[in-house]
Amino acid sequence: MALETAVPIVRTFRSHPSSLYPVRQFIREQAAASSLSQETADDVVLATSEACVNAVLHAPTRTVTVTWRCARGCAEVLVQDEGIFHRRIPMPEIEGPTGPAGRGILLMTALMDEVTIQEGTPREPGTLVRLLKCEPGVLRH
C-alpha cells in the first residue's frame, strides 16, 4: 500500500486530559492538508481521540505518541503509550464522569476501516493502536 512510502508525522503529547484537544487539532490539520473529505476527517479525529482517551485514562503513561500517515485517500494513525492493555467487556451500566463509558474500542471499530491493537503487557509495556480509514471507493491493499 502507498502508506508504507508516506512520510510519517509524529507528535508526542503529555498523557493528560488537557492534551486531547491538541491531539484532535493535530489530526484535523493533517487531514485538511491531506485533502480528506470532511466526513472521513471527522471519523479519523473521533477515533483517534477515543484511542488517546483510553491511553490517558487507563494507561500509567507519561506521554502518548500520535503518528499520522496519509496517501492516496487512506489515512493511518498510530497511537502509542507506555502502558499495559487491560481487556474489558463494555458494560451498559458503566458511567463515566460525563456519561456512559467503556465503549471506545467499539466506537473506533465502527468509524474506521481497520483497527488493530498491539497490547502492552506487564513484561512488555506499551500499547499501540493502529487506525486506518480510506475515502469511500478507495481500495485498501
N, CA, C and O atoms as CSV, one atom per row, in Angstrom:
chain,resi,resn,atom,element,x,y,z
A,1,MET,N,N,0.842,-1.176,0.000
A,1,MET,CA,C,0.000,0.000,0.000
A,1,MET,C,C,0.886,1.238,0.000
A,1,MET,O,O,2.009,1.193,0.501
A,2,ALA,N,N,0.414,2.299,-0.534
A,2,ALA,CA,C,1.177,3.541,-0.629
A,2,ALA,C,C,1.497,4.138,0.737
A,2,ALA,O,O,2.388,4.981,0.844
A,3,LEU,N,N,0.788,3.719,1.781
A,3,LEU,CA,C,1.058,4.263,3.114
A,3,LEU,C,C,2.476,3.973,3.579
A,3,LEU,O,O,3.066,4.774,4.304
A,4,GLU,N,N,3.028,2.840,3.173
A,4,GLU,CA,C,4.380,2.492,3.598
A,4,GLU,C,C,5.402,3.513,3.120
A,4,GLU,O,O,6.438,3.700,3.759
A,5,THR,N,N,5.122,4.171,2.008
A,5,THR,CA,C,6.058,5.151,1.472
A,5,THR,C,C,5.733,6.575,1.926
A,5,THR,O,O,6.530,7.488,1.709
A,6,ALA,N,N,4.579,6.771,2.547
A,6,ALA,CA,C,4.203,8.100,3.031
A,6,ALA,C,C,5.082,8.481,4.222
A,6,ALA,O,O,5.404,7.643,5.065
A,7,VAL,N,N,5.458,9.737,4.277
A,7,VAL,CA,C,6.298,10.226,5.366
A,7,VAL,C,C,5.442,10.378,6.625
A,7,VAL,O,O,4.448,11.105,6.612
A,8,PRO,N,N,5.818,9.703,7.703
A,8,PRO,CA,C,5.040,9.836,8.938
A,8,PRO,C,C,5.300,11.183,9.606
A,8,PRO,O,O,6.415,11.705,9.577
A,9,ILE,N,N,4.256,11.727,10.204
A,9,ILE,CA,C,4.364,12.943,11.000
A,9,ILE,C,C,4.049,12.528,12.432
A,9,ILE,O,O,2.960,12.031,12.719
A,10,VAL,N,N,5.003,12.734,13.318
A,10,VAL,CA,C,4.909,12.215,14.682
A,10,VAL,C,C,4.860,13.374,15.673
A,10,VAL,O,O,5.647,14.317,15.590
A,11,ARG,N,N,3.919,13.285,16.611
A,11,ARG,CA,C,3.825,14.258,17.701
A,11,ARG,C,C,3.662,13.490,19.014
A,11,ARG,O,O,2.985,12.463,19.074
A,12,THR,N,N,4.285,14.002,20.039
A,12,THR,CA,C,4.154,13.411,21.364
A,12,THR,C,C,3.426,14.404,22.264
A,12,THR,O,O,3.745,15.592,22.301
A,13,PHE,N,N,2.445,13.882,22.984
A,13,PHE,CA,C,1.619,14.708,23.859
A,13,PHE,C,C,1.724,14.192,25.288
A,13,PHE,O,O,1.940,13.002,25.522
A,14,ARG,N,N,1.569,15.101,26.229
A,14,ARG,CA,C,1.528,14.715,27.635
A,14,ARG,C,C,0.275,13.883,27.868
A,14,ARG,O,O,-0.785,14.183,27.319
A,15,SER,N,N,0.394,12.846,28.676
A,15,SER,CA,C,-0.748,11.984,28.976
A,15,SER,C,C,-1.614,12.658,30.042
A,15,SER,O,O,-1.492,12.395,31.238
A,16,HIS,N,N,-2.487,13.531,29.560
A,16,HIS,CA,C,-3.356,14.297,30.448
A,16,HIS,C,C,-4.605,14.690,29.651
A,16,HIS,O,O,-4.509,14.942,28.450
A,17,PRO,N,N,-5.761,14.745,30.292
A,17,PRO,CA,C,-6.979,15.117,29.564
A,17,PRO,C,C,-6.853,16.442,28.804
A,17,PRO,O,O,-7.485,16.613,27.761
A,18,SER,N,N,-6.054,17.370,29.305
A,18,SER,CA,C,-5.897,18.660,28.616
A,18,SER,C,C,-5.187,18.516,27.267
A,18,SER,O,O,-5.213,19.443,26.458
A,19,SER,N,N,-4.560,17.378,27.018
A,19,SER,CA,C,-3.874,17.151,25.746
A,19,SER,C,C,-4.805,16.648,24.646
A,19,SER,O,O,-4.414,16.602,23.480
A,20,LEU,N,N,-6.020,16.275,25.002
A,20,LEU,CA,C,-6.923,15.702,23.999
A,20,LEU,C,C,-7.318,16.715,22.927
A,20,LEU,O,O,-7.437,16.359,21.754
A,21,TYR,N,N,-7.523,17.972,23.318
A,21,TYR,CA,C,-7.840,18.988,22.311
A,21,TYR,C,C,-6.683,19.177,21.333
A,21,TYR,O,O,-6.924,19.177,20.126
A,22,PRO,N,N,-5.427,19.341,21.794
A,22,PRO,CA,C,-4.322,19.460,20.834
A,22,PRO,C,C,-4.153,18.225,19.943
A,22,PRO,O,O,-3.739,18.357,18.792
A,23,VAL,N,N,-4.465,17.035,20.452
A,23,VAL,CA,C,-4.405,15.831,19.612
A,23,VAL,C,C,-5.431,15.944,18.489
A,23,VAL,O,O,-5.106,15.717,17.323
A,24,ARG,N,N,-6.666,16.293,18.836
A,24,ARG,CA,C,-7.712,16.429,17.812
A,24,ARG,C,C,-7.347,17.512,16.801
A,24,ARG,O,O,-7.573,17.344,15.603
A,25,GLN,N,N,-6.791,18.606,17.273
A,25,GLN,CA,C,-6.380,19.690,16.389
A,25,GLN,C,C,-5.275,19.218,15.429
A,25,GLN,O,O,-5.318,19.528,14.238
A,26,PHE,N,N,-4.299,18.478,15.940
A,26,PHE,CA,C,-3.216,17.941,15.109
A,26,PHE,C,C,-3.782,17.050,13.998
A,26,PHE,O,O,-3.413,17.199,12.834
A,27,ILE,N,N,-4.675,16.127,14.356
A,27,ILE,CA,C,-5.243,15.214,13.358
A,27,ILE,C,C,-6.102,15.981,12.359
A,27,ILE,O,O,-6.041,15.701,11.162
A,28,ARG,N,N,-6.892,16.932,12.817
A,28,ARG,CA,C,-7.730,17.717,11.908
A,28,ARG,C,C,-6.855,18.494,10.912
A,28,ARG,O,O,-7.176,18.554,9.725
A,29,GLU,N,N,-5.759,19.085,11.385
A,29,GLU,CA,C,-4.849,19.821,10.492
A,29,GLU,C,C,-4.224,18.890,9.456
A,29,GLU,O,O,-4.120,19.252,8.284
A,30,GLN,N,N,-3.808,17.699,9.874
A,30,GLN,CA,C,-3.197,16.759,8.939
A,30,GLN,C,C,-4.219,16.274,7.913
A,30,GLN,O,O,-3.899,16.126,6.734
A,31,ALA,N,N,-5.437,16.029,8.361
A,31,ALA,CA,C,-6.489,15.583,7.437
A,31,ALA,C,C,-6.788,16.659,6.407
A,31,ALA,O,O,-6.973,16.352,5.229
A,32,ALA,N,N,-6.840,17.917,6.833
A,32,ALA,CA,C,-7.093,19.021,5.903
A,32,ALA,C,C,-5.953,19.151,4.902
A,32,ALA,O,O,-6.191,19.341,3.709
A,33,ALA,N,N,-4.720,19.050,5.381
A,33,ALA,CA,C,-3.555,19.154,4.498
A,33,ALA,C,C,-3.512,17.994,3.503
A,33,ALA,O,O,-2.937,18.121,2.422
A,34,SER,N,N,-4.114,16.877,3.867
A,34,SER,CA,C,-4.128,15.691,3.004
A,34,SER,C,C,-5.345,15.656,2.087
A,34,SER,O,O,-5.521,14.708,1.321
A,35,SER,N,N,-6.180,16.680,2.161
A,35,SER,CA,C,-7.381,16.806,1.325
A,35,SER,C,C,-8.385,15.678,1.544
A,35,SER,O,O,-9.068,15.270,0.604
A,36,LEU,N,N,-8.480,15.172,2.765
A,36,LEU,CA,C,-9.507,14.180,3.056
A,36,LEU,C,C,-10.862,14.871,3.132
A,36,LEU,O,O,-10.946,16.051,3.470
A,37,SER,N,N,-11.912,14.137,2.818
A,37,SER,CA,C,-13.257,14.699,2.926
A,37,SER,C,C,-13.557,15.008,4.391
A,37,SER,O,O,-12.935,14.451,5.295
A,38,GLN,N,N,-14.514,15.898,4.607
A,38,GLN,CA,C,-14.890,16.269,5.976
A,38,GLN,C,C,-15.381,15.051,6.763
A,38,GLN,O,O,-15.049,14.893,7.937
A,39,GLU,N,N,-16.164,14.201,6.122
A,39,GLU,CA,C,-16.696,13.016,6.809
A,39,GLU,C,C,-15.575,12.066,7.225
A,39,GLU,O,O,-15.565,11.574,8.354
A,40,THR,N,N,-14.641,11.809,6.330
A,40,THR,CA,C,-13.514,10.932,6.664
A,40,THR,C,C,-12.671,11.560,7.759
A,40,THR,O,O,-12.269,10.882,8.705
A,41,ALA,N,N,-12.404,12.849,7.635
A,41,ALA,CA,C,-11.610,13.557,8.652
A,41,ALA,C,C,-12.291,13.473,10.019
A,41,ALA,O,O,-11.631,13.203,11.022
A,42,ASP,N,N,-13.599,13.700,10.065
A,42,ASP,CA,C,-14.330,13.638,11.336
A,42,ASP,C,C,-14.212,12.253,11.970
A,42,ASP,O,O,-14.006,12.137,13.179
A,43,ASP,N,N,-14.341,11.207,11.159
A,43,ASP,CA,C,-14.222,9.837,11.678
A,43,ASP,C,C,-12.835,9.582,12.253
A,43,ASP,O,O,-12.699,8.992,13.324
A,44,VAL,N,N,-11.807,10.028,11.540
A,44,VAL,CA,C,-10.427,9.807,11.991
A,44,VAL,C,C,-10.151,10.596,13.271
A,44,VAL,O,O,-9.510,10.088,14.191
A,45,VAL,N,N,-10.630,11.825,13.326
A,45,VAL,CA,C,-10.432,12.645,14.523
A,45,VAL,C,C,-11.099,11.997,15.736
A,45,VAL,O,O,-10.487,11.901,16.799
A,46,LEU,N,N,-12.339,11.556,15.585
A,46,LEU,CA,C,-13.059,10.964,16.714
A,46,LEU,C,C,-12.424,9.649,17.156
A,46,LEU,O,O,-12.270,9.415,18.355
A,47,ALA,N,N,-12.058,8.794,16.217
A,47,ALA,CA,C,-11.426,7.519,16.582
A,47,ALA,C,C,-10.086,7.738,17.256
A,47,ALA,O,O,-9.758,7.052,18.224
A,48,THR,N,N,-9.304,8.690,16.754
A,48,THR,CA,C,-8.010,8.995,17.374
A,48,THR,C,C,-8.214,9.528,18.782
A,48,THR,O,O,-7.492,9.153,19.705
A,49,SER,N,N,-9.187,10.393,18.942
A,49,SER,CA,C,-9.483,10.937,20.260
A,49,SER,C,C,-9.858,9.821,21.238
A,49,SER,O,O,-9.413,9.831,22.386
A,50,GLU,N,N,-10.664,8.871,20.796
A,50,GLU,CA,C,-11.045,7.741,21.648
A,50,GLU,C,C,-9.827,6.908,22.049
A,50,GLU,O,O,-9.706,6.507,23.206
A,51,ALA,N,N,-8.928,6.648,21.103
A,51,ALA,CA,C,-7.716,5.889,21.420
A,51,ALA,C,C,-6.868,6.640,22.443
A,51,ALA,O,O,-6.303,6.031,23.352
A,52,CYS,N,N,-6.779,7.957,22.294
A,52,CYS,CA,C,-5.998,8.755,23.239
A,52,CYS,C,C,-6.664,8.832,24.611
A,52,CYS,O,O,-5.985,8.813,25.637
A,53,VAL,N,N,-7.986,8.919,24.625
A,53,VAL,CA,C,-8.708,8.905,25.906
A,53,VAL,C,C,-8.390,7.618,26.662
A,53,VAL,O,O,-8.130,7.645,27.865
A,54,ASN,N,N,-8.413,6.490,25.949
A,54,ASN,CA,C,-8.090,5.217,26.597
A,54,ASN,C,C,-6.687,5.242,27.184
A,54,ASN,O,O,-6.474,4.786,28.307
A,55,ALA,N,N,-5.730,5.770,26.431
A,55,ALA,CA,C,-4.353,5.833,26.929
A,55,ALA,C,C,-4.263,6.738,28.153
A,55,ALA,O,O,-3.629,6.380,29.145
A,56,VAL,N,N,-4.892,7.904,28.087
A,56,VAL,CA,C,-4.817,8.876,29.186
A,56,VAL,C,C,-5.498,8.337,30.444
A,56,VAL,O,O,-4.975,8.493,31.547
A,57,LEU,N,N,-6.663,7.702,30.282
A,57,LEU,CA,C,-7.428,7.261,31.448
A,57,LEU,C,C,-6.988,5.913,32.010
A,57,LEU,O,O,-7.104,5.677,33.213
A,58,HIS,N,N,-6.483,5.023,31.148
A,58,HIS,CA,C,-6.268,3.649,31.591
A,58,HIS,C,C,-4.814,3.188,31.615
A,58,HIS,O,O,-4.517,2.130,32.171
A,59,ALA,N,N,-3.917,3.946,31.032
A,59,ALA,CA,C,-2.519,3.503,30.976
A,59,ALA,C,C,-1.665,4.390,31.878
A,59,ALA,O,O,-1.748,5.616,31.800
A,60,PRO,N,N,-0.853,3.783,32.724
A,60,PRO,CA,C,0.063,4.595,33.520
A,60,PRO,C,C,1.226,5.042,32.627
A,60,PRO,O,O,2.288,4.419,32.614
A,61,THR,N,N,1.011,6.101,31.904
A,61,THR,CA,C,1.979,6.554,30.914
A,61,THR,C,C,2.180,8.059,31.049
A,61,THR,O,O,1.249,8.790,31.389
A,62,ARG,N,N,3.386,8.511,30.782
A,62,ARG,CA,C,3.678,9.948,30.850
A,62,ARG,C,C,3.312,10.653,29.552
A,62,ARG,O,O,2.932,11.824,29.548
A,63,THR,N,N,3.434,9.912,28.442
A,63,THR,CA,C,3.196,10.524,27.137
A,63,THR,C,C,2.371,9.602,26.250
A,63,THR,O,O,2.294,8.394,26.469
A,64,VAL,N,N,1.761,10.210,25.247
A,64,VAL,CA,C,1.054,9.483,24.200
A,64,VAL,C,C,1.629,10.000,22.879
A,64,VAL,O,O,1.650,11.205,22.629
A,65,THR,N,N,2.092,9.072,22.041
A,65,THR,CA,C,2.659,9.443,20.752
A,65,THR,C,C,1.650,9.148,19.655
A,65,THR,O,O,1.101,8.048,19.577
A,66,VAL,N,N,1.412,10.146,18.808
A,66,VAL,CA,C,0.454,10.023,17.722
A,66,VAL,C,C,1.209,10.204,16.400
A,66,VAL,O,O,1.896,11.202,16.188
A,67,THR,N,N,1.061,9.212,15.524
A,67,THR,CA,C,1.729,9.242,14.227
A,67,THR,C,C,0.678,9.278,13.124
A,67,THR,O,O,-0.281,8.506,13.144
A,68,TRP,N,N,0.862,10.177,12.166
A,68,TRP,CA,C,-0.059,10.354,11.031
A,68,TRP,C,C,0.655,9.993,9.744
A,68,TRP,O,O,1.791,10.409,9.517
A,69,ARG,N,N,-0.013,9.218,8.900
A,69,ARG,CA,C,0.436,8.974,7.521
A,69,ARG,C,C,-0.795,8.964,6.630
A,69,ARG,O,O,-1.851,8.457,7.010
A,70,CYS,N,N,-0.646,9.531,5.443
A,70,CYS,CA,C,-1.767,9.554,4.514
A,70,CYS,C,C,-1.230,9.484,3.095
A,70,CYS,O,O,-0.267,10.169,2.751
A,71,ALA,N,N,-1.854,8.661,2.284
A,71,ALA,CA,C,-1.502,8.549,0.870
A,71,ALA,C,C,-2.687,7.980,0.112
A,71,ALA,O,O,-3.377,7.078,0.587
A,72,ARG,N,N,-2.906,8.518,-1.062
A,72,ARG,CA,C,-3.925,8.019,-1.993
A,72,ARG,C,C,-5.289,7.801,-1.347
A,72,ARG,O,O,-5.945,6.789,-1.591
A,73,GLY,N,N,-5.709,8.753,-0.525
A,73,GLY,CA,C,-7.036,8.692,0.054
A,73,GLY,C,C,-7.183,7.812,1.272
A,73,GLY,O,O,-8.299,7.597,1.746
A,74,CYS,N,N,-6.077,7.295,1.793
A,74,CYS,CA,C,-6.119,6.482,3.014
A,74,CYS,C,C,-5.267,7.145,4.094
A,74,CYS,O,O,-4.136,7.565,3.849
A,75,ALA,N,N,-5.836,7.228,5.284
A,75,ALA,CA,C,-5.131,7.798,6.426
A,75,ALA,C,C,-4.888,6.712,7.460
A,75,ALA,O,O,-5.761,5.890,7.739
A,76,GLU,N,N,-3.687,6.724,8.021
A,76,GLU,CA,C,-3.326,5.798,9.085
A,76,GLU,C,C,-2.861,6.620,10.274
A,76,GLU,O,O,-2.041,7.527,10.135
A,77,VAL,N,N,-3.393,6.294,11.444
A,77,VAL,CA,C,-2.976,6.939,12.682
A,77,VAL,C,C,-2.537,5.849,13.645
A,77,VAL,O,O,-3.231,4.849,13.832
A,78,LEU,N,N,-1.374,6.056,14.254
A,78,LEU,CA,C,-0.880,5.174,15.305
A,78,LEU,C,C,-0.925,5.947,16.615
A,78,LEU,O,O,-0.469,7.088,16.682
A,79,VAL,N,N,-1.468,5.333,17.644
A,79,VAL,CA,C,-1.499,5.925,18.980
A,79,VAL,C,C,-0.756,4.968,19.895
A,79,VAL,O,O,-1.159,3.818,20.075
A,80,GLN,N,N,0.334,5.459,20.471
A,80,GLN,CA,C,1.180,4.589,21.286
A,80,GLN,C,C,1.370,5.185,22.671
A,80,GLN,O,O,1.607,6.382,22.830
A,81,ASP,N,N,1.259,4.311,23.670
A,81,ASP,CA,C,1.514,4.727,25.046
A,81,ASP,C,C,2.532,3.786,25.671
A,81,ASP,O,O,3.049,2.891,25.004
A,82,GLU,N,N,2.814,3.988,26.936
A,82,GLU,CA,C,3.808,3.176,27.650
A,82,GLU,C,C,3.134,2.209,28.616
A,82,GLU,O,O,3.795,1.650,29.492
A,83,GLY,N,N,1.846,2.008,28.468
A,83,GLY,CA,C,1.079,1.271,29.461
A,83,GLY,C,C,0.783,-0.166,29.112
A,83,GLY,O,O,1.280,-0.716,28.129
A,84,ILE,N,N,-0.044,-0.752,29.949
A,84,ILE,CA,C,-0.472,-2.143,29.837
A,84,ILE,C,C,-1.937,-2.134,29.400
A,84,ILE,O,O,-2.754,-1.390,29.943
A,85,PHE,N,N,-2.254,-2.967,28.417
A,85,PHE,CA,C,-3.620,-3.057,27.922
A,85,PHE,C,C,-4.418,-3.986,28.825
A,85,PHE,O,O,-4.000,-5.112,29.096
A,86,HIS,N,N,-5.563,-3.512,29.284
A,86,HIS,CA,C,-6.458,-4.322,30.116
A,86,HIS,C,C,-7.727,-4.593,29.323
A,86,HIS,O,O,-8.461,-3.672,28.964
A,87,ARG,N,N,-7.976,-5.881,29.055
A,87,ARG,CA,C,-9.206,-6.236,28.331
A,87,ARG,C,C,-10.399,-6.038,29.252
A,87,ARG,O,O,-10.429,-6.508,30.389
A,88,ARG,N,N,-11.371,-5.328,28.720
A,88,ARG,CA,C,-12.604,-5.086,29.460
A,88,ARG,C,C,-13.770,-5.293,28.517
A,88,ARG,O,O,-13.712,-4.911,27.348
A,89,ILE,N,N,-14.808,-5.887,29.018
A,89,ILE,CA,C,-16.030,-6.048,28.235
A,89,ILE,C,C,-16.900,-4.826,28.500
A,89,ILE,O,O,-17.180,-4.513,29.657
A,90,PRO,N,N,-17.338,-4.121,27.440
A,90,PRO,CA,C,-18.176,-2.942,27.667
A,90,PRO,C,C,-19.476,-3.322,28.369
A,90,PRO,O,O,-20.158,-4.271,27.983
A,91,MET,N,N,-19.789,-2.582,29.378
A,91,MET,CA,C,-20.997,-2.834,30.142
A,91,MET,C,C,-21.892,-1.598,30.047
A,91,MET,O,O,-21.434,-0.484,30.300
A,92,PRO,N,N,-23.160,-1.784,29.685
A,92,PRO,CA,C,-24.054,-0.631,29.531
A,92,PRO,C,C,-24.185,0.205,30.796
A,92,PRO,O,O,-24.426,1.409,30.716
A,93,GLU,N,N,-24.030,-0.414,31.963
A,93,GLU,CA,C,-24.243,0.328,33.198
A,93,GLU,C,C,-23.025,1.127,33.657
A,93,GLU,O,O,-23.101,1.829,34.665
A,94,ILE,N,N,-21.909,1.036,32.944
A,94,ILE,CA,C,-20.730,1.810,33.330
A,94,ILE,C,C,-21.001,3.286,33.076
A,94,ILE,O,O,-21.385,3.673,31.972
A,95,GLU,N,N,-20.803,4.092,34.083
A,95,GLU,CA,C,-20.977,5.538,33.947
A,95,GLU,C,C,-19.648,6.211,34.210
A,95,GLU,O,O,-19.010,5.991,35.239
A,96,GLY,N,N,-19.248,7.027,33.268
A,96,GLY,CA,C,-18.052,7.837,33.434
A,96,GLY,C,C,-18.447,9.195,33.972
A,96,GLY,O,O,-19.623,9.441,34.242
A,97,PRO,N,N,-17.463,10.089,34.132
A,97,PRO,CA,C,-17.765,11.413,34.686
A,97,PRO,C,C,-18.692,12.242,33.805
A,97,PRO,O,O,-19.343,13.163,34.298
A,98,THR,N,N,-18.764,11.932,32.508
A,98,THR,CA,C,-19.629,12.710,31.618
A,98,THR,C,C,-20.705,11.863,30.958
A,98,THR,O,O,-21.321,12.296,29.984
A,99,GLY,N,N,-20.942,10.655,31.476
A,99,GLY,CA,C,-21.972,9.799,30.895
A,99,GLY,C,C,-21.469,8.387,30.716
A,99,GLY,O,O,-20.496,7.987,31.356
A,100,PRO,N,N,-22.133,7.609,29.836
A,100,PRO,CA,C,-21.740,6.223,29.640
A,100,PRO,C,C,-20.282,6.115,29.198
A,100,PRO,O,O,-19.788,6.937,28.426
A,101,ALA,N,N,-19.611,5.091,29.702
A,101,ALA,CA,C,-18.196,4.888,29.377
A,101,ALA,C,C,-17.980,3.439,28.985
A,101,ALA,O,O,-18.878,2.609,29.129
A,102,GLY,N,N,-16.790,3.134,28.489
A,102,GLY,CA,C,-16.437,1.761,28.181
A,102,GLY,C,C,-16.738,1.332,26.769
A,102,GLY,O,O,-16.757,0.136,26.478
A,103,ARG,N,N,-16.976,2.285,25.878
A,103,ARG,CA,C,-17.332,1.927,24.502
A,103,ARG,C,C,-16.343,2.457,23.463
A,103,ARG,O,O,-16.657,2.475,22.273
A,104,GLY,N,N,-15.174,2.883,23.887
A,104,GLY,CA,C,-14.204,3.493,22.983
A,104,GLY,C,C,-13.757,2.586,21.858
A,104,GLY,O,O,-13.701,3.015,20.706
A,105,ILE,N,N,-13.438,1.344,22.165
A,105,ILE,CA,C,-12.970,0.420,21.129
A,105,ILE,C,C,-14.101,0.105,20.154
A,105,ILE,O,O,-13.874,0.019,18.947
A,106,LEU,N,N,-15.318,-0.068,20.671
A,106,LEU,CA,C,-16.466,-0.293,19.785
A,106,LEU,C,C,-16.672,0.887,18.840
A,106,LEU,O,O,-16.958,0.698,17.658
A,107,LEU,N,N,-16.529,2.091,19.357
A,107,LEU,CA,C,-16.686,3.282,18.535
A,107,LEU,C,C,-15.589,3.356,17.473
A,107,LEU,O,O,-15.864,3.660,16.312
A,108,MET,N,N,-14.348,3.079,17.872
A,108,MET,CA,C,-13.245,3.094,16.901
A,108,MET,C,C,-13.499,2.105,15.770
A,108,MET,O,O,-13.314,2.439,14.599
A,109,THR,N,N,-13.921,0.893,16.113
A,109,THR,CA,C,-14.146,-0.113,15.069
A,109,THR,C,C,-15.331,0.248,14.173
A,109,THR,O,O,-15.352,-0.115,12.997
A,110,ALA,N,N,-16.313,0.959,14.723
A,110,ALA,CA,C,-17.457,1.390,13.907
A,110,ALA,C,C,-17.062,2.500,12.927
A,110,ALA,O,O,-17.594,2.565,11.819
A,111,LEU,N,N,-16.147,3.357,13.323
A,111,LEU,CA,C,-15.766,4.504,12.499
A,111,LEU,C,C,-14.699,4.196,11.457
A,111,LEU,O,O,-14.693,4.788,10.378
A,112,MET,N,N,-13.803,3.276,11.774
A,112,MET,CA,C,-12.623,3.059,10.936
A,112,MET,C,C,-12.787,1.815,10.070
A,112,MET,O,O,-13.621,0.954,10.349
A,113,ASP,N,N,-11.973,1.733,9.008
A,113,ASP,CA,C,-11.969,0.548,8.157
A,113,ASP,C,C,-11.207,-0.591,8.823
A,113,ASP,O,O,-11.578,-1.757,8.693
A,114,GLU,N,N,-10.146,-0.244,9.532
A,114,GLU,CA,C,-9.350,-1.255,10.257
A,114,GLU,C,C,-8.901,-0.671,11.585
A,114,GLU,O,O,-8.519,0.496,11.670
A,115,VAL,N,N,-8.953,-1.501,12.619
A,115,VAL,CA,C,-8.418,-1.147,13.934
A,115,VAL,C,C,-7.631,-2.353,14.428
A,115,VAL,O,O,-8.165,-3.458,14.513
A,116,THR,N,N,-6.374,-2.139,14.750
A,116,THR,CA,C,-5.581,-3.210,15.349
A,116,THR,C,C,-4.965,-2.686,16.637
A,116,THR,O,O,-4.617,-1.511,16.752
A,117,ILE,N,N,-4.842,-3.580,17.590
A,117,ILE,CA,C,-4.278,-3.204,18.886
A,117,ILE,C,C,-3.183,-4.195,19.235
A,117,ILE,O,O,-3.431,-5.395,19.356
A,118,GLN,N,N,-1.971,-3.683,19.395
A,118,GLN,CA,C,-0.873,-4.481,19.944
A,118,GLN,C,C,-0.859,-4.166,21.432
A,118,GLN,O,O,-0.531,-3.052,21.841
A,119,GLU,N,N,-1.212,-5.142,22.219
A,119,GLU,CA,C,-1.455,-4.926,23.637
A,119,GLU,C,C,-0.160,-4.881,24.440
A,119,GLU,O,O,0.673,-5.782,24.347
A,120,GLY,N,N,-0.003,-3.825,25.227
A,120,GLY,CA,C,1.096,-3.760,26.174
A,120,GLY,C,C,0.842,-4.739,27.314
A,120,GLY,O,O,-0.291,-4.883,27.771
A,121,THR,N,N,1.886,-5.405,27.767
A,121,THR,CA,C,1.777,-6.400,28.840
A,121,THR,C,C,2.690,-5.994,29.996
A,121,THR,O,O,3.530,-5.108,29.837
A,122,PRO,N,N,2.534,-6.632,31.152
A,122,PRO,CA,C,3.455,-6.319,32.255
A,122,PRO,C,C,4.918,-6.569,31.883
A,122,PRO,O,O,5.804,-5.845,32.336
A,123,ARG,N,N,5.172,-7.588,31.063
A,123,ARG,CA,C,6.552,-7.876,30.652
A,123,ARG,C,C,7.035,-6.920,29.571
A,123,ARG,O,O,8.214,-6.571,29.516
A,124,GLU,N,N,6.097,-6.496,28.703
A,124,GLU,CA,C,6.429,-5.584,27.604
A,124,GLU,C,C,5.379,-4.479,27.523
A,124,GLU,O,O,4.472,-4.538,26.693
A,125,PRO,N,N,5.507,-3.454,28.400
A,125,PRO,CA,C,4.529,-2.371,28.374
A,125,PRO,C,C,4.597,-1.592,27.062
A,125,PRO,O,O,5.613,-1.590,26.368
A,126,GLY,N,N,3.513,-0.950,26.755
A,126,GLY,CA,C,3.439,-0.135,25.553
A,126,GLY,C,C,2.375,-0.658,24.615
A,126,GLY,O,O,2.601,-1.628,23.893
A,127,THR,N,N,1.220,-0.024,24.621
A,127,THR,CA,C,0.122,-0.408,23.746
A,127,THR,C,C,0.176,0.451,22.487
A,127,THR,O,O,0.421,1.656,22.554
A,128,LEU,N,N,-0.056,-0.186,21.337
A,128,LEU,CA,C,-0.076,0.513,20.051
A,128,LEU,C,C,-1.423,0.258,19.382
A,128,LEU,O,O,-1.790,-0.888,19.122
A,129,VAL,N,N,-2.149,1.327,19.109
A,129,VAL,CA,C,-3.423,1.239,18.402
A,129,VAL,C,C,-3.198,1.783,16.990
A,129,VAL,O,O,-2.703,2.897,16.818
A,130,ARG,N,N,-3.562,0.995,15.993
A,130,ARG,CA,C,-3.450,1.409,14.588
A,130,ARG,C,C,-4.850,1.590,14.023
A,130,ARG,O,O,-5.681,0.684,14.080
A,131,LEU,N,N,-5.095,2.767,13.482
A,131,LEU,CA,C,-6.391,3.121,12.907
A,131,LEU,C,C,-6.197,3.401,11.422
A,131,LEU,O,O,-5.296,4.153,11.050
A,132,LEU,N,N,-7.017,2.816,10.581
A,132,LEU,CA,C,-6.941,3.039,9.145
A,132,LEU,C,C,-8.315,3.409,8.614
A,132,LEU,O,O,-9.312,2.749,8.910
A,133,LYS,N,N,-8.350,4.488,7.815
A,133,LYS,CA,C,-9.601,4.932,7.203
A,133,LYS,C,C,-9.293,5.394,5.788
A,133,LYS,O,O,-8.396,6.209,5.570
A,134,CYS,N,N,-10.041,4.869,4.831
A,134,CYS,CA,C,-9.888,5.263,3.432
A,134,CYS,C,C,-11.158,5.966,2.972
A,134,CYS,O,O,-12.260,5.685,3.444
A,135,GLU,N,N,-10.970,6.879,2.045
A,135,GLU,CA,C,-12.123,7.549,1.440
A,135,GLU,C,C,-13.004,6.495,0.774
A,135,GLU,O,O,-12.496,5.473,0.314
A,136,PRO,N,N,-14.310,6.726,0.715
A,136,PRO,CA,C,-15.188,5.778,0.024
A,136,PRO,C,C,-14.700,5.533,-1.409
A,136,PRO,O,O,-14.332,6.470,-2.117
A,137,GLY,N,N,-14.702,4.289,-1.813
A,137,GLY,CA,C,-14.283,3.921,-3.167
A,137,GLY,C,C,-12.803,3.691,-3.335
A,137,GLY,O,O,-12.372,3.233,-4.394
A,138,VAL,N,N,-11.998,3.998,-2.312
A,138,VAL,CA,C,-10.565,3.758,-2.393
A,138,VAL,C,C,-10.287,2.318,-1.958
A,138,VAL,O,O,-10.741,1.881,-0.900
A,139,LEU,N,N,-9.548,1.600,-2.774
A,139,LEU,CA,C,-9.224,0.209,-2.462
A,139,LEU,C,C,-8.075,0.143,-1.477
A,139,LEU,O,O,-7.063,0.822,-1.650
A,140,ARG,N,N,-8.226,-0.672,-0.446
A,140,ARG,CA,C,-7.135,-0.947,0.505
A,140,ARG,C,C,-6.405,-2.173,0.031
A,140,ARG,O,O,-7.009,-3.142,-0.428
A,141,HIS,N,N,-5.093,-2.116,0.147
A,141,HIS,CA,C,-4.279,-3.275,-0.279
A,141,HIS,C,C,-3.720,-3.990,0.917
A,141,HIS,O,O,-3.012,-4.986,0.766
